[in-house]
Amino acid sequence: MTYEQAKSFLEECNQYAGELTLQPLKEMLRRLGNPQDQLSFVHIAGTNGKGSVLALVSTVLKEAGYRVGRYISPTIFGYRERIQVNEQYISREDLVRLTERIRETGQQMLAEGLWHPTMFEAETALAFLYFAEQQCDLVVLETGMGGRTDATNVIRHTVAAVLASISMDHMGFLGDTLAEIADNKAGIIKPGCTVVTIKQEPEAEAAIRKQASVCGCPVVTADGGLAVNRKRGLFSQTFDYQEWKEVKIPLSGEYQFTNGVLALKVLEVLKNKGYRLSEETVRKGFQKTVWTGRFTVIAKDPCVIVDGAHNRDAAQKLAETLDQYLKGRRLIYIMGVLADKEYDKVIEKTASYASEVITVMTPDNVRALPAKDLAEAVKKYNPHVQAAQSIEDAVERAYELAGKEDVILAFGSLSYLGELIRVLQERTAK
């Protein structure tokens, strides 16, 4: 099996998608020796902020000398990005070797008339195998969608169950109300763990506390609104939170103050559970954290920023960030979204800030919304819109429209930002 064959096999596993049940994955893991049971986890669910919190917490743990697994979804730069140990991607050779084990086990299950795991489930099994082989001290695990029926929720040894900001997303799969969605995401809470949640809307908080009570778990709440003395910047920011003074993070955007506060509380919980985490280690880890695609500056003259705002809550946070960081600057948007997202809500909250909007179809994604359809949706809120033929075309059009003092903001689905960054890097290297 080659690397490309391994990727193709995993993608083909989506043909087995059926009811939302964890049983096929549990059976596969049983046959593989239940590698997840050899590991301890920080399990993170939520609508927005999961990745940033994962990056901050895992970087601090690495700085403290721990061997830390990361499981990320979705990714920006490449397939292997989703499985990392101490920020190093799984090698092609290891991915191929472990995929062969997954395929062999799956074939045995099919031969016995059992359901086969889906792509995400198979990847999750592969990740657990790899993290166990690598003898990770702790795995920081991000849910794919939801919580209770998410593939990552087969784990047993959760040290901290973390709930980032919960809002309306994936309706139809997770529920039609905020309470239902929060109840699903709170399904990651298990007996023996500590629950760490950002301050939520009342109905979401009630769902979290109900599940915590059922499992007999203490709840620690972080309040992003209490992050004070905020010093904002496009390259680094500082804030105070309770006894923490002048905490520096290299992540931009108004919402990163909230994510930073939540990460601090998670690390405090881990320290109370015996993990060696000094104040100096936390500060160094925060300053070393890299998390591209969340209001990240990737070029200058003109300034180019990428952001993964793809639902109504993220779009609201992006609009607040534009008010705080780029007020008075002329903005040129590049937008690409998935058809099954609330892109109309994203447009409604963000379109008025742009002088020009360029739409693009995210490549190699069956869920992508065509650029012309997105342009038609944008026209309801901003008439200055044009559809590009490709990401390369969108980048060239944006540069033609932008002066040196203007800002090009590319946002929407994370799935196209990696390709856009590659195109920009090639353009600036000429």
C-alpha positions in Angstrom: 0.0 0.0 0.0 1.3 3.4 -0.9 0.6 6.7 0.9 -1.9 7.7 -1.8 -3.6 4.3 -1.6 -3.9 4.6 2.1 -5.6 8.0 1.8 -7.9 6.6 -0.9 -8.9 3.7 1.3 -9.7 5.9 4.2 -11.8 8.2 2.0 -13.7 5.2 0.6 -14.8 4.3 4.2 -17.4 7.0 3.9 -19.5 4.5 1.8 -20.3 2.8 5.1 -21.9 5.8 6.7 -25.2 4.8 8.3 -26.8 5.5 11.7 -25.0 7.6 14.3 -23.7 4.8 16.4 -20.3 4.2 17.9 -20.6 0.4 17.8 -18.6 -0.3 14.5 -15.7 1.8 15.9 -15.9 0.1 19.3 -15.7 -3.3 17.6 -12.8 -2.3 15.5 -10.9 -0.9 18.5 -11.6 -4.1 20.4 -10.1 -6.1 17.7 -7.1 -3.8 17.7 -6.5 -4.2 21.4 -8.4 -1.0 22.6 -5.4 1.3 22.3 -7.5 4.2 23.5 -7.6 2.6 26.9 -3.9 3.0 27.3 -4.2 6.8 27.0 -5.4 9.8 29.0 -7.2 12.6 27.4 -8.2 16.3 27.4 -11.4 16.1 25.4 -12.6 19.3 23.8 -16.1 19.9 22.3 -17.8 23.1 21.3 -18.9 25.0 18.2 -16.1 27.5 18.0 -12.7 27.8 19.7 -11.9 24.1 20.1 -8.8 24.3 17.9 -7.3 27.4 19.5 -7.8 25.9 23.0 -6.3 22.6 21.8 -3.2 24.5 20.5 -2.7 26.5 23.6 -3.1 23.6 26.0 -1.0 21.1 24.0 1.8 23.6 23.4 2.1 24.3 27.1 2.1 20.6 27.9 4.9 20.0 25.4 6.8 22.9 26.9 6.4 21.2 30.3 8.2 18.1 28.9 5.2 15.9 28.3 4.7 13.8 25.2 1.5 15.1 23.8 -0.8 13.8 21.1 -3.0 16.1 19.0 -6.0 15.0 17.1 -7.4 17.8 14.9 -10.4 18.2 12.6 -10.6 19.8 10.1 -7.1 20.5 8.9 -5.6 23.3 6.8 -2.3 22.2 5.4 -2.5 18.5 4.7 -3.9 15.2 5.6 -1.3 14.1 8.1 -1.8 17.4 10.1 -4.7 15.7 11.9 -2.5 13.3 13.8 0.5 14.8 15.6 2.8 14.1 18.5 4.6 17.1 20.0 3.5 19.1 16.9 5.2 16.7 14.5 2.8 15.1 11.9 2.5 11.4 11.7 4.9 10.1 9.0 3.7 8.8 5.7 5.3 5.4 6.6 3.4 5.1 9.9 0.2 6.3 8.4 0.5 3.6 5.6 1.5 0.9 8.1 -1.4 1.6 10.5 -3.9 2.0 7.6 -3.1 -1.5 6.5 -4.1 -2.7 10.0 -7.3 -0.7 9.8 -8.1 -2.2 6.4 -7.4 -5.8 7.5 -9.6 -5.4 10.6 -12.4 -3.8 8.6 -12.3 -6.6 6.0 -12.7 -9.1 8.8 -15.7 -7.2 10.2 -17.4 -7.1 6.8 -16.8 -10.8 6.2 -18.6 -11.4 9.4 -21.6 -9.3 8.4 -20.8 -6.4 10.7 -20.9 -2.7 10.0 -17.6 -1.1 8.9 -16.5 2.2 10.5 -16.7 5.4 8.5 -13.7 7.5 7.3 -13.6 9.7 10.5 -14.1 6.6 12.7 -11.3 4.7 10.9 -9.0 7.8 11.2 -9.8 8.0 14.9 -8.9 4.3 15.4 -5.6 4.9 13.5 -4.9 8.0 15.7 -5.4 6.0 18.9 -3.1 3.2 17.6 -0.4 5.8 16.8 -0.7 7.7 20.1 -0.5 4.4 22.1 2.6 3.3 20.1 4.2 6.7 20.7 3.5 6.4 24.5 1.9 9.8 24.8 1.5 11.1 28.3 -1.7 12.9 27.4 -3.7 13.3 24.2 -5.5 16.6 23.5 -8.5 15.5 21.5 -10.9 17.6 19.5 -14.3 16.3 18.6 -15.3 16.2 14.9 -19.0 17.1 15.3 -21.1 17.1 18.5 -20.0 15.0 21.4 -22.1 12.1 22.5 -22.1 10.2 19.2 -18.8 11.6 17.9 -16.2 9.0 17.1 -13.8 10.5 19.6 -16.2 9.7 22.4 -15.2 6.0 22.7 -12.5 7.0 25.1 -12.7 6.1 28.8 -9.9 8.0 30.6 -10.9 11.6 30.3 -8.9 13.9 32.6 -10.7 17.1 31.6 -13.8 17.5 29.5 -13.6 20.9 27.9 -16.6 22.8 26.5 -15.7 25.8 24.3 -18.3 28.2 23.1 -21.5 26.4 22.0 -23.8 28.0 19.4 -26.1 26.9 16.6 -24.3 24.6 14.1 -24.9 21.2 12.6 -28.6 21.5 13.2 -30.5 18.4 12.1 -27.6 16.2 13.3 -27.1 17.6 16.8 -30.5 19.2 17.5 -32.6 22.2 16.6 -32.2 24.2 19.8 -29.2 25.4 21.7 -30.1 23.2 24.6 -30.2 20.1 22.4 -26.9 20.9 20.8 -25.3 21.6 24.2 -26.7 18.3 25.5 -25.0 16.4 22.7 -21.7 18.2 23.1 -21.9 17.6 26.9 -21.9 13.9 26.1 -18.1 13.9 26.3 -18.4 14.3 30.1 -17.5 11.0 31.9 -17.3 10.0 35.5 -13.9 10.9 37.1 -13.2 13.9 34.9 -13.3 17.6 35.7 -15.6 19.7 33.4 -14.1 23.0 32.3 -16.5 25.2 30.3 -16.4 28.7 29.0 -19.4 30.8 30.3 -22.2 29.7 28.1 -25.7 30.8 27.2 -28.1 29.8 30.1 -29.7 26.9 28.2 -26.3 25.5 27.1 -24.9 25.9 30.7 -27.9 24.1 32.1 -27.3 21.1 29.8 -23.7 20.9 30.7 -24.3 21.1 34.4 -27.0 18.4 34.1 -24.7 16.0 32.4 -21.9 16.8 34.9 -24.3 16.1 37.8 -25.3 12.7 36.3 -21.6 11.8 36.1 -20.7 13.3 39.5 -18.1 15.6 38.0 -17.1 19.1 39.3 -17.6 22.0 36.9 -15.1 24.8 36.5 -16.2 27.9 34.6 -14.0 30.3 32.7 -15.5 33.7 31.9 -14.0 35.4 28.9 -15.8 38.6 29.9 -13.4 38.9 32.8 -10.3 39.1 30.6 -9.3 42.8 31.2 -6.6 45.2 30.2 -6.8 43.8 26.7 -3.9 45.0 24.5 -4.9 44.0 20.9 -2.6 43.4 18.0 -2.4 41.6 14.7 0.6 39.6 15.8 0.4 39.3 19.6 -2.0 40.3 22.4 -1.9 40.5 26.2 -4.6 40.4 28.9 -5.2 39.9 32.6 -7.4 37.3 34.0 -8.0 36.9 37.8 -4.5 36.3 39.3 -2.9 36.1 35.9 -1.3 39.4 34.7 -0.1 40.3 31.3 -0.6 37.0 29.7 0.8 37.1 26.2 -0.6 35.1 23.3 0.5 35.2 19.6 -3.1 34.6 18.4 -5.0 37.6 17.1 -8.8 38.2 17.2 -11.1 39.4 19.9 -12.3 35.8 20.5 -8.8 34.6 21.4 -9.1 36.4 24.7 -11.9 34.0 25.6 -10.0 31.0 24.2 -7.0 32.0 26.3 -9.0 32.3 29.5 -10.5 28.8 28.9 -7.0 27.3 28.2 -5.8 28.9 31.5 -8.5 27.2 33.4 -7.9 23.8 31.7 -4.2 24.1 32.7 -5.1 25.0 36.3 -7.2 21.9 36.5 -4.4 19.7 35.1 -2.0 21.2 37.6 -4.4 20.4 40.4 -4.5 16.8 39.1 -0.7 16.5 39.4 0.7 17.6 36.1 3.9 19.7 36.4 2.8 23.1 35.1 4.7 26.1 36.5 3.6 29.7 35.7 6.8 30.1 33.6 5.9 27.0 31.6 2.4 28.3 30.9 3.6 31.7 29.8 6.3 30.2 27.5 3.9 27.7 26.1 1.3 30.4 25.3 3.9 32.5 23.6 5.1 29.6 21.4 1.6 28.6 20.3 0.9 28.6 16.5 -2.6 28.2 15.2 -2.9 29.3 11.6 -6.3 30.2 10.1 -7.8 32.0 13.0 -7.5 35.7 12.1 -3.9 35.1 11.1 -1.7 37.6 9.1 0.1 35.7 6.4 1.3 38.6 4.2 2.0 42.3 4.2 1.7 45.3 1.8 -1.2 44.7 1.5 -2.0 42.9 4.7 -3.6 39.5 4.1 -5.5 37.8 6.9 -7.1 34.3 6.9 -9.9 33.2 9.2 -12.1 30.1 9.5 -15.4 31.9 10.3 -17.9 29.5 8.8 -21.0 29.7 11.1 -23.2 32.4 12.6 -21.3 32.6 16.0 -17.9 32.7 14.3 -19.1 35.3 11.9 -20.4 37.5 14.8 -17.0 37.2 16.5 -15.2 38.1 13.2 -17.4 41.2 12.8 -16.5 42.2 16.4 -12.8 41.7 15.6 -13.1 43.8 12.5 -14.6 46.6 14.6 -11.7 46.4 17.1 -8.7 45.7 14.8 -9.4 47.1 11.4 -11.8 50.0 11.8 -11.4 52.5 9.0 -9.3 50.1 6.8 -10.6 49.2 3.3 -11.4 45.5 3.2 -11.4 43.1 0.2 -12.9 39.8 1.0 -12.3 36.3 -0.5 -15.1 34.0 0.6 -15.5 30.3 0.2 -18.1 28.2 2.1 -19.8 24.8 2.2 -23.3 24.5 1.0 -24.5 22.8 4.1 -23.4 25.7 6.4 -25.4 28.7 7.4 -23.6 30.8 4.9 -26.5 33.3 4.7 -26.0 34.1 8.4 -22.2 34.5 7.8 -22.9 36.9 4.9 -25.5 38.9 6.9 -23.0 39.5 9.7 -19.9 40.3 7.7 -20.7 41.6 4.2 -21.3 45.2 5.1 -17.7 45.7 6.2 -16.2 44.9 2.7 -15.6 47.3 -0.1 -15.3 44.3 -2.5 -16.2 40.7 -2.1 -14.7 37.9 -4.3 -16.3 34.5 -4.0 -14.6 31.2 -4.7 -15.7 27.5 -4.7 -13.7 25.5 -2.2 -11.8 22.9 -4.2 -12.0 19.1 -4.0 -15.1 19.1 -1.7 -18.4 17.7 -2.7 -20.1 19.9 -0.1 -18.7 23.1 -1.6 -21.0 25.9 -2.7 -20.3 27.2 -6.3 -18.8 30.7 -6.4 -21.7 32.1 -8.5 -24.3 30.8 -6.0 -22.3 32.4 -3.2 -22.0 35.7 -5.1 -25.8 35.8 -5.6 -26.3 35.3 -1.9 -23.8 38.1 -1.1 -25.6 40.5 -3.5 -28.5 40.8 -1.1 -26.2 42.5 1.4 -23.4 44.0 -0.7 -23.6 44.7 -4.5 -19.8 44.9 -4.9 -19.3 41.1 -5.5 -17.7 39.0 -8.2 -17.2 35.2 -8.6 -13.7 33.9 -9.2 -12.9 30.9 -11.4 -10.4 29.4 -8.9 -8.4 30.3 -5.8 -5.5 31.6 -8.0 -8.0 33.8 -9.8 -9.5 35.1 -6.6 -6.0 36.0 -5.2 -5.0 37.8 -8.4 -8.3 39.8 -8.4 -7.9 40.7 -4.7 -4.4 42.0 -5.3 -5.6 44.0 -8.3 -8.2 45.7 -6.1 -6.1 46.2 -3.0 -3.8 49.1 -2.3 -0.8 48.8 0.1 -2.8 50.2 3.0 -5.8 47.9 2.4 -6.6 44.5 3.9 -7.4 41.3 2.0 -9.4 39.0 4.3 -10.0 35.4 3.2 -12.5 33.5 5.4 -15.2 30.9 5.5 -14.5 27.2 5.3 -11.2 26.1 6.7 -11.0 23.5 3.9 -9.8 26.0 1.3 -7.5 28.2 3.4 -4.5 25.9 3.2 -4.6 26.0 -0.6 -5.1 29.8 -0.5 -2.0 30.1 1.7 0.0 28.0 -0.7 -1.1 30.2 -3.7 -0.1 33.3 -1.7 3.3 31.9 -0.8 4.0 31.0 -4.4 2.9 34.5 -5.5 5.1 36.3 -3.0 8.1 34.0 -3.8 8.1 35.1 -7.5 
